[in-house]
């Protein structure tokens, strides 16, 4: 599973729209859409996502292609 797929799974499991998730994370809807479609988030954005979805950065990093981050 890629990072994009994991983030999409986290959002949809919580039954959140792009708009609700983006607002909770503190990013734009377009940025969230880009990340869920493969763009790599900046570290501060990834940290905000981890906090919002109540997972660790390590859990997210485990889904970055190429193995361990």
Secondary structure, 3 states (H helix, E strand, C coil): CCHHHHHHHHHHHCCCCHHHHHHHHCCCHHHHHHHHCCCCCCHHHHHHHHHHHCCCHHHHHCCCCCCCC
